[in-house]
Amino acid sequence: MKSSISLKFSHRFVGLIAASIVLPVAIGCSNQADDTATDAPAEPEVAEEVTEAPEVPAEPEEQAADPATEGGTIVDVAAANGSFETLVAAVQAAGLAETLSGDGPFTVFAPTDEAFAALPEGVLDALLLPENQEALTQILTYHVVPAEVPASDVATGTVASVAGEDLNLVADPNGVTVNEATVVQPDVEASNGVIHVIDAVLLPPSVDPAAL
């Protein structure tokens, strides 16, 4: 009897030892699994895509209107052209700038600076003197017709100038002449009329340059 009891006790004792060995191993494995789950790297954050607003092009600066092409009077156009410095100076000396800047309409046969330079020596200087203002005014108004006459409407014949003396016009396939001057550039538009550029100064019969 004693040996049987002793054997059973031995078997139980061995079982308890085995259980005590297995239990710590199981707990250790469980803790390792938890640590592995805890140490798992977090998924990287996806950066939000930033969309920049498209640049809006700057509005172009407004340019000042050119008086030679946009709305300038006959005086404005002549002054801006650069080929009529002598004519503009003569118009100002005669006190006609305000008149030729008025409503009009006018047609001006405008001599270039070269045309004035071709006058007999001393004539231009004499015309610009204050005592010869009347003669200068007569010459300048002789270049003006009190109506707007484009080149397409010019016909051969005579037309009265603002000076009260007639101009002799000739229109043919070769162009237009006024007295003995040739229109070298027709139809320069202005807000109050039209300019026809000519290559000579027109002298009215009533003015004698030699008497100046």
Secondary structure, DSSP 8 states (H G I E B T S, - for coil): -HHHHHHHHHHHHHHHHHHHHHHHHHHHHHHHHHHHHHTS--------------------------TTTTT--HHHHHHHHSS-HHHHHHHHHTT-HHHHTSS--EEEEEE-HHHHHTS-TTHHHHHTSGGGHHHHHHHHHTTEESS---GGG--SEEEE-TTSSEEEEEEETTEEEETTEEEEEEEEEETTEEEEEESS----TT--GGG-
